[in-house]
Amino acid sequence: MEGQEPSGRSLLLKASKELSYAKQMIEAIDEENLTYSFSLIEANVWKDAVEKVTYEHKFVPTPEGGCICKRTSTYYIKGDAEINEHQIKDVYGKKTAGLFKAVEVYFLANPDA
C-alpha cells in the first residue's frame, strides 16, 4: 500500500458512554520500516473541538522475537477550541492500553496468526 492514496473507512461501534461513531483514514503503511499511521477524522465525542487525531505506530523488533509498539497521537484542534487533556490521557489512554492488551492475548494464544 505504500505510495497509494489514503483510504477511509467508517466504523459504527457498539454504543458506549463516550464513543458510538468514528470515521478513520489510513494515512500510510510502510512494511519495510514496520510503521503505519491513520487518522480519526470524525467521531461523535469531539463535538466541534477536534479536526482530527493522527495515530502513528512503529513496531520495533525485540531480541526475543516479539516486538514493541510505539504509538504517537497528534490532536489537531479547531480554532480556539479547548479539549480536556485529562480525558485524553486517562480515558482514551486506558482504552488504548486495553485494546493492545486484547491484541497481545490473541497473538500469544494464536502465534501463527
Secondary structure, 3 states (H helix, E strand, C coil): CCCCCCEEEEEECCCCCCCCEEEEEEEEEECCCCEEEEEEEEECCCCCCEEEEEEEEEEEECCCCCEEEEEEEEEEECCCCCCCHHHHHHHHHHHHHHHHHHHHHHHHHCCCC
